Amino acid sequence: MIDITIPVYNEEAVLEKSIAKLRKFLKSYNKKCRIIIANNSSTDKTLEIAKNLAKKYQGVSYIHLGKKGRGRALKKSWLNSKAGIVSYMDVDLSTGLDAFPKMIASIETYGKARLTLK
């Protein structure tokens, strides 16, 4: 299992489109993946959209943080994960999705390090 955390703050304009694009990509990928939308105290409709996406699609969930911060979002998501591999992507998917399988293959080939987050 691979968890992909998407930290977001006021991303109502792009969230749904980005999750749709990521889901489409993952359908052709031979690994089981979950998408976790990590809402960083957005003041727009980002949280509402995240909740709707989680209801609409299996394998999509959300968490809500009371304070902003990508690090906080990743820490909360990753500490709660039961996945063998955790990762994250920016909501605009600025790193090409073609890089994702290469990254996962590298982690699987060269091993995983479990970090202790305090």
C-alpha positions, 0 to 999 in steps of 0.5 A: 500500500502506498499513501499519497498525501496532498497538503492543501490550503485554499485550493478550491479552484484546482483540488477536484481537477487535480485529484481526478487527474491523479486518480486517472493516473493511478488506475493504470498503475499496478500498485494499491494507492490511497490519496489523503487530502490534508487540509491546512485550515483553508478559509475557502471551500477546500475542506468541503470539496475534500469531504465530497471527494472522499465520499465520492471516491474509494481510496480518497480521504481527508484530514483537517488541521487546525493550523497551517503548515505542510510539515504538520500536514505530512506529519499527521498523515504519515504518523497515522498511516499503515501503508508500507510507503508514504509520499506526497505531491503538491496539489498542482501536480507540479512534479510530473506523474511519470516520476512517481513510479520511478520514485516508488521503484527506487524505494522498493529496490533500495529499501525504506527507512522508517523515520521517528517523528516526534 
